[in-house]
């Protein structure tokens, strides 16, 4: 199975190309859209070729989620902690976007490895912003401290007008995903995929993985949630995260895997659908070839029947032939 990478290939390529030609003053204004409706707007000007403006539009949050000044809880602190003096957050952001940052490429380190690491980190700005509240909860779990919203259901946005839910506790964090799909075929494939996904967790080689369950109805933890927020047509997937899954080495990977779980499932559902379509096309082509090979024999048999003639004898000829 393929895992999505946190670094945006689009942002990474633009930054690498720009660093190779800092002396060239070329205007650049480009847009990009990634999965789950995350949008980027990048701008360079001839007047300041070493300065880049990046605006980010996040998925539209549903009513049950909490955004502060258009951003998830803890996003500003996460940006400052990840990029330090390299970026300046502009307030207010550009119209139509949740966040606008000013990046000074001249402040990048000269060391090649350090520069590459910073480029990858900056290309992962989506993970830094959207994953901020989830990482805060996982930090409390790893340190076994009491989170401020212990035992309460917290909704985090991950798709336009859709959210998943956290129930943080001192010893574990329960994560629940309502799985929604638009196409009827996707619903059937996703339901089957998720059931197999849960069964695969029982393998001995995955004994250290987070506990995973699937249910066609909302879990009891979501009894008080808004009805529209738990409307799902492919069931509910529940993960139980323990401190060993949120230590310093695994925290970033755990946060990213949870934040993009729906996109991960949707990707493999589409791949399965495409694979089945390809198999059906090949099967149809094989049947057509078999029919084409059978056509000459059928036509030859028809021509032999049509070419043969039966002579009708009268009674006199029949008697003559019988005596002869």
C-alpha positions as CSV (number, residue, x, y, z in Angstrom):
1,X,0.0,0.0,0.0
2,X,1.1,3.5,-0.8
3,X,1.4,6.2,1.9
4,X,1.0,9.9,1.0
5,X,4.0,12.0,1.7
6,X,3.7,15.2,3.7
7,X,6.0,17.4,1.5
8,X,4.2,19.0,-1.5
9,X,6.1,18.2,-4.7
10,X,4.9,21.4,-6.2
11,X,6.2,23.6,-3.4
12,X,9.5,21.7,-3.1
13,X,10.2,22.0,-6.8
14,X,9.5,25.7,-6.9
15,X,11.7,26.3,-3.9
16,X,14.6,24.2,-5.3
17,X,14.5,25.9,-8.7
18,X,14.3,29.4,-7.1
19,X,17.3,28.8,-4.9
20,X,19.3,27.7,-8.0
21,X,18.6,31.1,-9.7
22,X,18.3,33.7,-6.9
23,X,20.1,36.3,-9.0
24,X,17.5,36.1,-11.7
25,X,14.7,38.5,-11.1
26,X,11.7,36.9,-12.7
27,X,8.1,37.5,-11.7
28,X,6.3,34.3,-10.7
29,X,2.6,34.0,-9.8
30,X,1.2,30.4,-9.7
31,X,-1.6,28.4,-8.0
32,X,-1.8,24.8,-7.0
33,X,-4.6,22.6,-5.5
34,X,-3.9,19.4,-3.5
35,X,-6.1,16.6,-2.2
36,X,-8.8,17.6,0.3
37,X,-9.0,21.1,-1.2
38,X,-5.8,22.6,0.2
39,X,-4.8,25.5,-2.1
40,X,-1.5,27.3,-2.5
41,X,-0.7,30.7,-4.1
42,X,3.0,31.5,-4.6
43,X,4.3,34.9,-5.6
44,X,7.8,36.2,-6.5
45,X,8.5,39.7,-7.7
46,X,11.4,41.2,-9.7
47,X,11.9,43.9,-7.1
48,X,12.7,41.3,-4.3
49,X,13.7,38.0,-6.0
50,X,14.8,36.5,-2.7
51,X,11.4,37.0,-1.0
52,X,8.5,34.6,-1.5
53,X,4.9,35.1,-0.5
54,X,2.9,31.9,0.2
55,X,-0.8,31.9,0.8
56,X,-2.7,28.8,1.9
57,X,-6.4,28.0,1.8
58,X,-7.5,25.2,4.1
59,X,-10.6,23.0,3.8
60,X,-13.8,24.6,4.9
61,X,-14.4,23.7,8.5
62,X,-17.7,22.2,9.6
63,X,-19.6,23.8,12.5
64,X,-18.3,21.3,15.1
65,X,-14.6,22.3,14.6
66,X,-12.9,25.2,16.3
67,X,-10.8,27.7,14.2
68,X,-9.1,30.7,15.7
69,X,-8.6,33.6,13.3
70,X,-9.2,31.2,10.4
71,X,-6.6,28.6,11.6
72,X,-6.7,25.4,13.6
73,X,-5.8,25.7,17.3
74,X,-2.1,26.0,17.8
75,X,-1.2,26.6,14.1
76,X,0.6,29.9,14.7
77,X,2.8,28.5,17.4
78,X,3.5,25.4,15.2
79,X,4.6,27.7,12.3
80,X,6.9,29.7,14.5
81,X,8.4,26.6,16.1
82,X,9.0,24.9,12.7
83,X,10.4,27.8,10.7
84,X,11.6,30.4,13.2
85,X,12.9,33.6,11.7
86,X,12.7,32.3,8.1
87,X,9.1,33.3,7.8
88,X,6.9,36.2,8.8
89,X,3.2,35.7,9.2
90,X,1.2,38.5,7.5
91,X,-2.0,39.7,9.2
92,X,-4.5,39.9,7.7
93,X,-3.9,37.1,5.1
94,X,-4.6,37.6,1.4
95,X,-8.3,37.6,0.5
96,X,-9.7,34.1,0.1
97,X,-6.9,32.4,2.1
98,X,-6.5,31.3,5.7
99,X,-2.7,32.1,6.0
100,X,-0.2,34.3,4.2
101,X,3.6,34.0,4.9
102,X,6.6,35.9,3.8
103,X,9.7,33.7,3.3
104,X,13.2,35.1,3.0
105,X,15.3,32.7,0.9
106,X,18.5,34.7,1.7
107,X,18.3,33.4,5.3
108,X,18.5,29.8,4.3
109,X,21.7,28.0,5.6
110,X,24.6,27.4,3.2
111,X,25.0,23.8,4.2
112,X,23.4,21.6,1.6
113,X,22.0,19.0,4.0
114,X,20.5,21.7,6.3
115,X,19.0,23.5,3.4
116,X,17.4,20.4,2.0
117,X,15.9,19.6,5.4
118,X,14.4,23.1,5.6
119,X,13.1,22.9,2.1
120,X,11.3,19.7,2.8
121,X,10.0,21.1,6.1
122,X,8.6,24.2,4.4
123,X,7.1,22.1,1.6
124,X,5.3,20.2,4.4
125,X,3.5,23.4,5.6
126,X,0.1,21.7,5.2
127,X,1.1,19.1,7.9
128,X,2.4,21.9,10.2
129,X,-0.8,23.9,10.0
130,X,-3.6,21.3,9.8
131,X,-1.8,18.8,12.1
132,X,-1.1,21.3,14.9
133,X,-4.1,20.5,17.2
134,X,-3.5,16.7,16.8
135,X,0.2,17.0,17.6
136,X,-0.7,18.9,20.8
137,X,-2.9,16.1,22.0
138,X,-0.2,13.5,21.1
139,X,2.5,15.5,22.9
140,X,0.4,15.3,26.1
141,X,-0.1,11.5,25.5
142,X,3.7,10.9,25.0
143,X,4.5,12.8,28.2
144,X,1.5,11.2,30.0
145,X,0.3,14.6,31.1
146,X,-3.4,15.5,31.4
147,X,-4.6,17.4,28.3
148,X,-6.9,20.4,28.8
149,X,-9.9,18.7,27.2
150,X,-9.5,15.3,28.7
151,X,-12.4,13.0,28.1
152,X,-14.2,15.5,25.8
153,X,-14.9,14.9,22.1
154,X,-12.8,17.2,19.9
155,X,-13.5,17.6,16.2
156,X,-10.7,18.3,13.7
157,X,-11.2,19.2,10.1
158,X,-9.5,17.1,7.4
159,X,-11.8,17.5,4.4
160,X,-14.1,20.3,3.2
161,X,-17.0,20.4,5.7
162,X,-16.0,17.1,7.2
163,X,-14.2,16.3,10.5
164,X,-12.8,13.4,12.5
165,X,-13.0,13.1,16.3
166,X,-10.5,12.8,19.2
167,X,-11.2,11.7,22.7
168,X,-8.0,12.4,24.6
169,X,-7.2,10.7,27.9
170,X,-4.0,10.4,30.0
171,X,-3.2,6.8,28.9
172,X,-4.6,6.8,25.4
173,X,-6.3,8.8,22.6
174,X,-9.3,7.5,20.7
175,X,-9.6,8.7,17.1
176,X,-12.8,8.1,15.2
177,X,-13.3,8.6,11.5
178,X,-16.8,8.8,9.9
179,X,-16.2,7.5,6.4
180,X,-18.1,9.2,3.7
181,X,-18.1,8.6,-0.1
182,X,-20.2,10.1,-2.9
183,X,-20.2,7.3,-5.5
184,X,-22.2,4.1,-4.8
185,X,-19.3,1.9,-6.1
186,X,-16.8,3.7,-3.8
187,X,-19.1,3.0,-0.8
188,X,-19.1,-0.7,-1.5
189,X,-15.3,-0.9,-2.2
190,X,-14.5,1.3,0.8
191,X,-16.6,-0.9,3.1
192,X,-14.9,-4.0,2.0
193,X,-11.5,-2.4,2.1
194,X,-12.0,-1.1,5.7
195,X,-13.2,-4.5,6.9
196,X,-10.1,-6.2,5.5
197,X,-8.0,-3.3,6.9
198,X,-9.3,-4.2,10.4
199,X,-8.7,-7.9,9.8
200,X,-5.1,-7.3,8.7
201,X,-4.4,-5.6,12.1
202,X,-4.8,-9.0,13.8
203,X,-1.7,-10.4,12.1
204,X,1.1,-11.2,14.5
205,X,3.5,-8.9,12.6
206,X,1.3,-5.9,13.4
207,X,0.9,-6.5,17.1
208,X,2.4,-3.2,18.0
209,X,0.2,-1.2,15.6
210,X,-2.7,0.9,17.1
211,X,-5.9,-1.0,17.8
212,X,-8.4,-0.6,15.0
213,X,-12.1,-1.4,14.7
214,X,-14.8,-0.8,12.2
215,X,-18.5,-0.4,12.9
216,X,-21.5,0.4,10.6
217,X,-23.0,2.6,13.3
218,X,-21.5,5.5,15.3
219,X,-19.5,4.5,18.4
220,X,-21.0,5.3,21.8
221,X,-18.4,8.1,22.2
222,X,-20.2,10.1,19.5
223,X,-23.7,9.9,21.1
224,X,-23.7,13.6,21.9
225,X,-22.2,14.7,18.5
226,X,-24.3,16.6,15.9
227,X,-26.3,14.3,13.7
228,X,-24.9,15.7,10.5
229,X,-21.3,15.3,11.8
230,X,-21.7,11.6,12.2
231,X,-23.6,10.9,9.0
232,X,-21.5,8.2,7.3
233,X,-22.3,5.8,4.5
234,X,-19.2,3.5,4.8
235,X,-19.1,3.0,8.6
236,X,-16.8,4.3,11.3
237,X,-13.2,3.5,11.8
238,X,-11.7,3.8,15.4
239,X,-8.0,3.9,16.3
240,X,-6.7,3.7,19.8
241,X,-3.3,5.5,20.1
242,X,-1.1,4.7,23.1
243,X,2.0,6.6,24.3
244,X,4.4,4.2,22.4
245,X,2.8,5.4,19.2
246,X,3.4,9.1,20.0
247,X,7.0,9.1,21.2
248,X,9.6,11.5,19.7
249,X,10.5,9.2,16.8
250,X,6.9,8.4,15.8
251,X,4.9,11.5,16.7
252,X,5.1,13.2,13.3
253,X,4.4,10.1,11.3
254,X,1.4,9.2,13.5
255,X,0.0,12.7,13.2
256,X,0.3,12.7,9.4
257,X,-1.1,9.2,9.0
258,X,-4.1,10.0,11.1
259,X,-4.7,13.4,9.4
260,X,-4.7,11.9,5.9
261,X,-6.4,8.5,6.7
262,X,-9.5,9.3,4.6
263,X,-7.4,10.4,1.7
264,X,-5.3,7.2,2.1
265,X,-8.5,5.0,1.9
266,X,-10.0,7.0,-1.0
267,X,-6.7,6.7,-3.0
268,X,-6.7,2.9,-2.6
269,X,-10.4,2.6,-3.4
270,X,-9.9,4.5,-6.6
271,X,-6.8,2.3,-7.4
272,X,-8.9,-0.8,-6.8
273,X,-11.7,0.5,-9.0
274,X,-9.2,1.3,-11.8
275,X,-7.6,-2.1,-11.5
276,X,-11.0,-3.9,-11.8
277,X,-11.9,-1.8,-14.8
278,X,-8.6,-2.8,-16.4
279,X,-9.2,-6.5,-15.7
280,X,-12.7,-6.3,-17.2
281,X,-11.5,-4.6,-20.3
282,X,-8.8,-7.2,-20.8
283,X,-11.4,-10.0,-20.3
284,X,-13.7,-8.4,-22.8
285,X,-10.9,-8.1,-25.3
286,X,-10.0,-11.8,-24.8
287,X,-13.6,-12.8,-25.5
288,X,-13.8,-10.6,-28.6
289,X,-10.6,-12.2,-29.9
290,X,-12.0,-15.7,-29.3
291,X,-15.1,-14.7,-31.3
292,X,-13.0,-13.3,-34.1
293,X,-11.1,-16.6,-34.3
294,X,-14.4,-18.5,-34.5
295,X,-15.9,-16.5,-37.3
296,X,-14.0,-18.1,-40.3
297,X,-15.0,-21.6,-39.2
298,X,-18.6,-20.7,-38.9
299,X,-18.6,-18.9,-42.3
300,X,-16.8,-21.9,-43.9
301,X,-19.4,-24.3,-42.5
302,X,-22.2,-22.0,-43.7
303,X,-20.7,-21.9,-47.3
304,X,-20.4,-25.7,-47.4
305,X,-24.1,-26.1,-46.5
306,X,-25.2,-23.5,-48.9
307,X,-23.0,-24.9,-51.8
308,X,-24.1,-28.5,-51.5
309,X,-27.2,-29.5,-53.6
310,X,-29.7,-32.3,-53.2
311,X,-31.1,-33.7,-56.4
312,X,-34.7,-34.8,-56.2
313,X,-35.5,-38.0,-58.1
314,X,-38.9,-38.9,-59.5
315,X,-40.5,-42.3,-59.1
316,X,-39.4,-43.6,-62.6
317,X,-35.7,-42.6,-62.0
318,X,-35.8,-44.2,-58.6
319,X,-37.1,-47.5,-60.0
320,X,-34.4,-47.5,-62.7
321,X,-31.7,-46.9,-60.3
322,X,-32.9,-49.6,-58.0
323,X,-32.9,-52.3,-60.8
324,X,-29.6,-51.2,-62.0
